[in-house]
Amino acid sequence: MKTDLSEIGITDIKTINKIIGGINIERLGNHPIKLTTEMMTNLFNSTH
Protein backbone atom coordinates (compact mmCIF):
# COMPACT_ATOMS: atom_id res chain seq x y z
CA MET A 1 0.00 0.00 0.00
CA LYS A 2 1.40 3.35 -1.01
CA THR A 3 1.41 6.03 1.69
CA ASP A 4 2.94 8.98 -0.17
CA LEU A 5 0.40 11.00 -2.18
CA SER A 6 2.95 11.75 -4.88
CA GLU A 7 3.37 8.01 -5.47
CA ILE A 8 -0.25 7.86 -6.62
CA GLY A 9 -0.05 11.02 -8.71
CA ILE A 10 -1.39 13.60 -6.24
CA THR A 11 1.15 16.40 -6.20
CA ASP A 12 -0.62 19.74 -6.38
CA ILE A 13 -1.77 21.73 -3.36
CA LYS A 14 -5.25 22.33 -4.82
CA THR A 15 -5.97 18.59 -4.94
CA ILE A 16 -4.50 18.04 -1.48
CA ASN A 17 -6.70 20.81 -0.06
CA LYS A 18 -9.73 19.22 -1.74
CA ILE A 19 -8.93 15.90 -0.07
CA ILE A 20 -8.55 17.61 3.30
CA GLY A 21 -11.83 19.46 2.78
CA GLY A 22 -13.58 16.11 2.39
CA ILE A 23 -12.36 14.73 5.71
CA ASN A 24 -15.06 14.55 8.35
CA ILE A 25 -13.17 15.36 11.55
CA GLU A 26 -16.10 14.18 13.72
CA ARG A 27 -15.77 10.67 12.27
CA LEU A 28 -12.16 10.63 13.42
CA GLY A 29 -13.34 11.07 17.02
CA ASN A 30 -12.42 7.50 17.97
CA HIS A 31 -8.84 7.95 16.74
CA PRO A 32 -6.38 7.79 19.69
CA ILE A 33 -4.85 11.13 18.64
CA LYS A 34 -7.16 14.15 18.56
CA LEU A 35 -6.80 15.35 14.94
CA THR A 36 -7.63 18.82 13.69
CA THR A 37 -7.95 20.17 10.16
CA GLU A 38 -4.67 22.03 10.70
CA MET A 39 -2.91 18.81 11.72
CA MET A 40 -4.25 17.03 8.64
CA THR A 41 -3.12 19.90 6.40
CA ASN A 42 0.38 19.76 7.88
CA LEU A 43 0.49 15.99 7.48
CA PHE A 44 -0.57 16.03 3.82
CA ASN A 45 1.67 18.99 2.96
CA SER A 46 4.70 17.42 4.65
CA THR A 47 4.48 14.45 2.28
CA HIS A 48 4.26 16.72 -0.76
C-alpha positions as CSV (number, residue, x, y, z in Angstrom):
1,M,0.0,0.0,0.0
2,K,1.4,3.4,-1.0
3,T,1.4,6.0,1.7
4,D,2.9,9.0,-0.2
5,L,0.4,11.0,-2.2
6,S,2.9,11.7,-4.9
7,E,3.4,8.0,-5.5
8,I,-0.3,7.9,-6.6
9,G,-0.1,11.0,-8.7
10,I,-1.4,13.6,-6.2
11,T,1.2,16.4,-6.2
12,D,-0.6,19.7,-6.4
13,I,-1.8,21.7,-3.4
14,K,-5.2,22.3,-4.8
15,T,-6.0,18.6,-4.9
16,I,-4.5,18.0,-1.5
17,N,-6.7,20.8,-0.1
18,K,-9.7,19.2,-1.7
19,I,-8.9,15.9,-0.1
20,I,-8.5,17.6,3.3
21,G,-11.8,19.5,2.8
22,G,-13.6,16.1,2.4
23,I,-12.4,14.7,5.7
24,N,-15.1,14.5,8.4
25,I,-13.2,15.4,11.6
26,E,-16.1,14.2,13.7
27,R,-15.8,10.7,12.3
28,L,-12.2,10.6,13.4
29,G,-13.3,11.1,17.0
30,N,-12.4,7.5,18.0
31,H,-8.8,8.0,16.7
32,P,-6.4,7.8,19.7
33,I,-4.8,11.1,18.6
34,K,-7.2,14.1,18.6
35,L,-6.8,15.4,14.9
36,T,-7.6,18.8,13.7
37,T,-7.9,20.2,10.2
38,E,-4.7,22.0,10.7
39,M,-2.9,18.8,11.7
40,M,-4.3,17.0,8.6
41,T,-3.1,19.9,6.4
42,N,0.4,19.8,7.9
43,L,0.5,16.0,7.5
44,F,-0.6,16.0,3.8
45,N,1.7,19.0,3.0
46,S,4.7,17.4,4.7
47,T,4.5,14.4,2.3
48,H,4.3,16.7,-0.8
